[in-house]
Amino acid sequence: MAAAAAAVAAAVVVGVPTAVIPNAFFGREIPVQWWHYPALALTALLSGLVLGTYLRPGPPVAPGGRLGSVGGVLSFFAVGCPVCNKIVLLLLGTGGALSYWAPLQPLLALGSLALLAEAALRRLNAQAACPTPTA
């Protein structure tokens, strides 16, 4: 349940400010691309798995938190509007954001998903097995 709640929270945290999830608070200058939806869904799923491993009782068990954090931030930049990103606009301008940044966004999405998957695998592989209850 915790992983499912974390997945929903991750989808909202990434999807609402980037306006992949339509809302009244944020907008986009460039329309959402078809690949933003599966990228957001996979980001939410993997983020939920990673975040769910932190809710396990007991001492911390494994690395992977930095990979998950970097993957989450990259996914935000991957699905965000290329001309709505102030950092990209300052560095590249509007033309550069559309010519150089926008084509890199699918690669950022793949990189973020790879980092989140690696973080999830590291954290899940290090989880201790639950003892079998005895009668």
Secondary structure, 3 states (H helix, E strand, C coil): CHHHHHHHHHHHHHHCCCCCCCCCCCCCCCCCCCCHHHHHHHHHHHHHHHHHHCCCCCCCCCCCHHHHHHHHHHHHHHHCCCCCCHHHHHHHHHHHHHHHHHHHHHHHHHHHHHHHHHHHHHHHHCCCCCCCCCC
